[in-house]
Amino acid sequence: MTMQRRTDPESQGDPPILGRCAPGFEAVRAAFETNLLVGDDLGASVTIYRNGRPVVDLTGGYAVSGAPYPHDALHVLYSATKGVTNLCLMLLRETGRLDLDARVAEYWPDFARNGKEAITVRQLLSHQAGLTGFTVPVGIRDLADWNRIAGLLAAATPFWPPGTAHGYHALTFGFLAGELIRRVSGKTVSAFLKDEFTDPLGLDVFIGLPPDLAGRVALLFDAPAHAELGGALATALCDTQSLTYNAFTNPPIDTDIFNDPHVWEMEIPSAGGIASARGLAALYATATDGPMRRFSPRTIDDFRRQCVFGPDLILTEQPTRFGAGFMLPSSREPMLSAHSFGHNGRGGSLAFADPENGIAFAYLGNRCLHDPTPHSRLWRLLTALRDAL
């Protein structure tokens, strides 16, 4: 989409900032303000919980229209949605209904076809299953037909022998994980999230947005990319025979599509989540000590145990590190400490929990930067948070 205002912060004066910081976290506010002043952000939100209570809750800058960024803004999460879906799976593990080392086919019998019979839940969630895309044309509206998409994945043949390599399941992850949730709980991802987290805790986190909330969603825009960064990925995206091209273009994952209110209403549990930074941080706070805690250390450790680390067949030059579904800290995604786990999203969003430090963190913004992470805006925020601790 075309921006309707200049991104030069000097043209608007000091960007407005709303919200609060607890004593001791003033450096986070300063870092957030710097991101806006230098133009790394146009409009953004950051929320940090410590031991189940908010210590930072800030929104600042401008919407694409040029209006001040609203403090109750909702954001398209892109792949940060995967973390939301994975927290639903964690709850199934916590309550004894899901075993990460069981075969997927034990929960989803139709899955046991075409070389997928032995794939475990842990392998599926750590992007080792080789099911990174579809072999028939799929449009964005086709994703609303859950049974068809699940059927395509159940019948699919992996692109590589499962367990021998890993490659980012950009879109298919959510449907694979979501079908597990449906088979185990009898509920869709959207219903499970609503019943177990959103309604009990009063969170603005959705996979399938209620239409009456569409007016709160902040539209996104694409910031210019740096030509020298992400070259191998860009080349792979132009190769119509590559797995990368297939994973990201069938259907296409881009800003114009995910700025469509009709897409916000769809259940796309890999990329279509909608949330406020406050709601997303509070969701991750269920994995830290405090009044919102839902998970035992045993369950957390089961999910954040490293499964893969190294070359990614889809993201090419960007090595990735995953536990069971969650991204783990690496030079590509630093997070807070070695104990953190969470997920980033297309354009630069990030959410994670760090139980040892009692921290749950969520950063979301409207300026999508598609260069490989980490970005300077996140470095500033995370450095300030480490200093505050």
N, C-alpha and C positions, 0 to 999 in steps of 0.2 A: 504494500500500500504506500501511497505518497504522504509524507509528513506535511502537516499544515502549519508548521511554525519552524523557526530556526532553532538549532540545538545549541547555539552559542549561549552559555549562561550569562554572559555580560549583557546580552540583549534584554534580559528579563530582570536584572538585579539579583540580589541574593534570593535563592530559591526558598519558598516557604517550607518549614518543617513542623510537623505536628507530632505529638506524643510525648513520651517521658523516658528518662533513664534513671535507674536507681543510683544512689551515691556509689562512687567507685567505678561506674561504667561510662563516665563522661567522655572517655577517649573513643568509645564506640560511636557516640553521637558526632564527635569531631571527624571521625573517619567517614561516616555517612554523609556529613555535610561537604567534605572534600570531594567525594565522588560526584555530588551534584554540581559543585562549583567548577570542577575541571571538565565537566561534560562526560564523564564515564557513565553517569546515569542521567536520564531525563526525569523520569518519575520512578520511585522505588519504595519498597517497604522492607524493614528488617525487624524481626522480633526474636528475642532470646529469653528463654525460661531457665531459671536455675532452681533445681530441686522443686520443680512443679509450680513455680511462681514467676511471673514476668518481671524481668529486670531491665529489659530494653524493649520498647514498642514504638517504633518511629516510622513515619511516612513523610515523604517530601518530594519536592519538585513539581513537575507538570505532566498532565495528560497529553496525549497526542494532539488534542484540540487546542492546547495552550492554557486550559483551565488548571487551577491548582489541583494537585493529585489528592483525591479524597482519602481520608483516613480509613474508611471502610472498604477500600478497593479490593475487588477480587481479581485474581490473575489466572491466566491459562498456565498450567504447570508443565506442559510438555512432559519430558521423561521423569521429572520429579514425581509424577503420578505413580511411577513404578514403586517408589518407596511407600506411598499410601497403600497400594495394593498389597505390598509385602507385609506391612504391619497387620493387615487382615489375616494373612497366612500365619504370621507369628502368633496371633491369638488362637488360631486353630491348633497350632503346636503346643501352646501354653495349656490348653484345655484337654490335651491328649488325643485330639482327633486327627492329627496329621503327623506323620513320621518322615523326616527329610530323607532318610535312607531307604525308604520303601520305593518300590517301582511305581511309576506314575500309573501304570495299567491296573494296579490294585484299586485305585480310586476311579479310574477312567478306563474301563475295559476296552472300549473302541480304539484307544490309543495304541494298543499292542499290535501294530501292523508295520510292514515295510521297514524293518530294521530298528523299530523303536521299542521293542518288547522289554529290553533290559534297562531303559533310561530311568534313572532315579529322580525323585523330586529335587534333590540337591543339584544334580546335573542340569535338570531343566531350568532351575532358577538361576544358575550361574552361567547361563548362555553357552552351554556345551552340547545342546541337543541337535544343533545343525538345522534348526527350523526357522531361519532368519527371514524368510519371505514366502510369498505365494507363487505358485507356478502357473496360475491362471490370472487373468486381469481382475483386479479388485478396485472398485471406486470407493471414495470416502463414504458415500451413503450406504454401500454394501456392508459396512462395518456395523450397521444397525441390526443386521440379521445375524444374531448371535449364533443360532444353531447352524447356519450355513458356514460361518467362519470356523466354529469349533469342529465342524465336520471336515472342512478342508485340512485343518491341522491334524486331525486324527488319521486322515488318509494319506498324509504327506510322507514322502521319503526324505530323510535328512540329506542335506547338502554335503556332509562329511560324516565319517563314522562317529557317532556320539561318544563323548568322553575323550576324544583324541585331540581336540582343539577347542577354542572358544571364539565366538564372534557375536557382537552385540545384536540382540533380538529387539530392534528398535520399536517395532509395532506389534509383532507377534507375542512378545513376552506377556503383555497384559491379558491376551485372550487365553494363552496357555495357563497362566496363573489363575485367571478368573474362572476358567472351567474347573480347575482343581477346587477352588472355593465353592463353586456351585455344586460339584459332586459330593463334597464332604459336608457342607452345611445345608444344602438344599436352597440356598439363597444366591441371588446374583451379587456381584461385587458391590454394586450400588446399594442394594438393600442391606447387605451385611455391614458395610461401612456405616450406613445410617443407623441401624439398630444397635450396633456395638460401640460406636464411637461418637458419631456426629450428634445424635439426639441426646444420649446420656450426658455428654460433656458440653453440649451447646456450641459446637465448632462449625465454622464456615469452611467446610471441606466437603467437596462433592465430586463424584464420578457420575455425571449425568445431572446437569444443573437444572433446578426448578426454573421454569421460564420467567417467573415473576422477579427473579434476581438478576436477570440479564443486564439491567441498567447499571449494575455495580461493577461489571467486568471492564477492566482497563484494556483498551486496544493496544496491540503490539506494533512495533515497527522494526525493520531490519537496519542495524547500523552497518556502515561500510566495512567490509572485511579487509585485512591486510594481505596483499597478494603473496607475500613471502611466507605466510603461515598456512598450515593445513593443505599444502600443495598436493601431497599424495592422496589425501581424502578427496580433494576436488577432482583430481584426475580419475579416481575410481568412480566418482559420481557421474562422470561423463562417459564412462565405458558401459554401454548398454548390456554387455555380456557379464558384467561383474556382479558378485553377490551384494556389494555395496549399493549399486544402482537399484537392484531388485528390492533391497531392504527399505530404501528411503523413497522410492518413487511408485510403488505399487501397493496402496495408493500413495500419492505424494504427501509428504509432511512439510508444509510450508506455512508462512505467516498468514497469507490471504485466506487459506482454508480454515485455520484455527482462530481467525477473527470473525468467523461466521457464527451468529447466535444459534443456528440450527445444529451446528457441530457441538456446541457447548452442551446441548441437551442429550447428546448421544453417550452411550456407555462405552468409552474407549479407555480401558484401565491401564494402558501403557503410556498414553500421551494426552488424554483429554480431560484430566482432572482440573477442577477449578477450586481455588482456595484463597483465603487471605493469608498473609504471612503470620498473623496472630494465630489463626486456626491451625496452620500447618506446624508451627512450632509447638503449639499445645498438644497436637497429635503425637509428635515425637517425645514430648515430655512424659508420655505414658511409659516410656522405657527408662526413665530416671527416677531417683528417689523423690518422694513428695506425695501430695494428696491425689495425684492423677495416675499413680503407678499401676500398670496392669501386667507387667512381665517380670518373671523371675530371672536371676542372673543366668541360670542354666539355659533358658530359652534364648536369651540375648546372645550368649556365647555360641549356641548352636547355629544361629543365623549369621553372626559376624566372623565365624571361622573362615579363613581364607580357602577358597576353592580353586581359583585361577588367578594368575598374575603374569602378564607378558603380552606378546603380540596378539592383536585382535584382528580376526579375519575380515571384519566389516569396517572398523574404524582405522584400518591400515596403520599409519605411522604412530597412532596414539595407543600405547600399551594400556591395558585396563586391568583392574584388580577388583575381584568380586568375592563376596561371601555368598550365601544363599540368597540371591536377589538384591542385596544391598551392595552399593559401591563401598569400597574400603579406602582409607587414606593412601595416597601415593603422590608422587611429584606432579601428576596430572590433576589430582583432586586432593589438596592438602587437608581440608577440614580442620579440626582443632588439635587432635592428638592421635596417637597410634590406636586409641581405643574407640575412635569415632566410627559410625556407620550411618549411611544415608543414601541420598541419590541427588544428582544434579539434573538440570533440565536444559533443553535446547535454548540457546541464547544467553545462558549464564546463571540461571537460578540455582539455588542449592538449599537443601534441608538435611539435617542430620541430628543424631543424638550422640552424646558422649557421657555415658552413665558414670564413669569414674570421676568426672568433673561436675556431674549433676546438670549438664548443659543440654538444652534442646534449642536448635538454631534454625531459622528460616529467613532466606533473602529472596525477594522476588522483585522484578522490575519490568518496565515496558520497552526498554532499549535492548533489543536482542543482538548480542555480539556473537557471531558464529565462528570466530577464530578458536582454535583449540584452547582449552582452559589450562592453567588458571589465569584469571583476568585480574588486573590491578585493583578493581573495586573490591573483589573478594579478599585479596591479599590485605588491603587496608583494614577491612572489617575484622578479619580473623586475627591479624596481628594486634589490633586494639583489644579484642576479646582476650587473647592470651595475656596481654599486659595487665588487663583488669583482674585476671584470676591469679 
